[in-house]
Amino acid sequence: GLAINKTVSDIQAAKAQAIHSQVSFHEQSVSLQITANTAINDEVLLLSFNHPLEDQQDIDIHLKHTGSGQYQADMPAITPGKWYLTLQSLDTARPWRINTTAFLPGTTIDMNAE
């Protein structure tokens, strides 16, 4: 019901802003570069890793803004395989989200509002 409508609304907001993110994985950290047709200046973004079969492996990472559309955070070791990723704003006044499926570990993935 309401949760699905909010999710759809947040995805549509990301499309309207043409949000694109390039996520780079390092040995013990993750960084991303985000671009959009409107400024994204959130102090923190939430990157969620959802395992398709074992929800106890799900991980939420808070990425801190480091300037010029760059965000970074420490990242624990992750089980290799298929993951559903969601990147979203925590700003309740301007919510958005983008989703993708990725096979990890990887070095870099693109996340786009589709």
C-alpha positions, 0 to 999 in steps of 0.5 A: 500500500503506502510503502509501495507508493512511496517507493514508486514516488521516490524512484520517479523523483530520481528519474526527474532529477536524472540521478546517476551514480558510479559506485566504486568498491575498494578493499575496505571502503566504498565511494561514489560519485553522483550527478543529477540535473539538480544539486545533490548536497545531502550530508549522508546517503544510504546505500543498502545491500540486500541479499536475494536469499539470506536477509540476515546478510543485508547491510546498510551503509551511510556514505558521508559527503566529501565534496563535489558530489563525492561520498565515501564510507567504510565497508565490511566484507561482503559475501560474493554473489548477487545483491540488490542495491538501493541508493537513497536520500535520507532527506525527507523533504526531497526523497529519491532512490535508485536501484540496481542488481550487481554481482559482488565483489566488483570494482565499479558499478553504475546506478541510474534512475531508470 
